[in-house]
């Protein structure tokens, strides 16, 4: 039988029992809280996952107790950045961030003992960073901080020999698809590090890193060198090696076709400019052929015309970009081809050197030479019936190719300024009207590729 509730009106003798009653309630509440206390624990080291793979982030309660009726929230930098949420006995996806949708799974096999793990599928670079695992009961909550690190190995290093530099051979090593940023090194046979000539590490749109390192080695060197790219997070590396002697032979073998193939992608239409033609020259109506005539023509005397040099310029001028054209020389005994500055003096005899504005090669008295000062003899194994000229304005290069056997003949290097124009000199042929012409030839469409000049 329930007793009468005591009155706490002022002056009542029962009011003296109030402090004891309050103390009892507080004691019971504290006891309840103490009995519900727990801590949340995660791994004491970062979890490492591979790109495209999966990561498992473990988390558990201490002391062990069931978490079936708790809220388990995984989130990133702030409470609302939900990676995965378990609540009211089931997974909840309404608050989940878009980038984690259909990529997370809460492993609940041991949830009755307070242990759960979050599995994240198809790991991306953006998944890297800190995560919080939060358990919340009806009276309290605790959380643990975890770190996920993403790592992956890239491609095997690709080594190539890319010409001369500083009186040596430039050797380049490239590798891509690494995460995080890798460490790349050149080593000799004894494992000693070699000094780098250049290093370039960049991050692509997909977040992965690619690296390019180069060294310069003496051309006389016969040593073997290796390129090593290491993922310091995984403590794993990929390595490739090359013998300099073998590389040089391989480079000489492939340089022919690679250089010409690349150049032909920049083919342009070139025509002859009759206003610049020496009076002894005869141009075809389509301005694609020029030969040395048997009589001097009566043409207007203007400063644009070459005289007495028996030469003619292309109508097109180039002040930038890459341009390529081909000229048929057949079996002509003498000719000269190349580019020159538009501003060159065309009256009187000229000196064909880069200092005077000419970058050309010629055949004269059975010898092929480049117009350096002094001229550079060119070893030609197969007589060219067609010559390709490639101008790379920004790189300061004019290259000549023997289209007949697809070999590289010579490359001028320097710095250009102003407008450059194609240069043609058919040479003094006998035969009059039957003299063989220089012919500007079309480059096959399939060789042009999709590049634009």
Buried (B, 14 or more C-beta within 10 A) or exposed (E): EEEEEEEEEEEEEEEEEEEEEEEEEEEEEEEEEEEEEBEBBBEEEEBBBBBEEEBBBBBBBEEEBEBEEBBBBBBBEEEEBBBBBBBEEEBBEEBBBEEBEEBBBBBBEBBEBBBBBBBBEEBBBEBBEEBBBBBBBEEEBBBBEBBBBBBBBBEEBEBBBEEEBEEBBBBBBBBBBBBBBBEBBBBBEEEEEBEBBEEEBEBEEEBBBBBBBBBBBEEEBEEBBBBBBBBEBBEEBBBBEBBBBEBBEBBEEEBBBEBBEBBBBBBBEBBBBBEBBBBBBBBEEEBBBBBBBBEEEEBEEEEEBBBEBBBBBBBBBBEEEBBBBBBBBEEBBBBBBBBBBBEBEBEEEBEBBBEBBBBBBBBEEEEBBBBBEEBEEBEBEEEBBBBBBBBBBEBBBBBBBBBBBBBBBBBBEEEBEEBBBBBBBBBEBEEEEEBBBBBBBEBEEEBBEEEEB
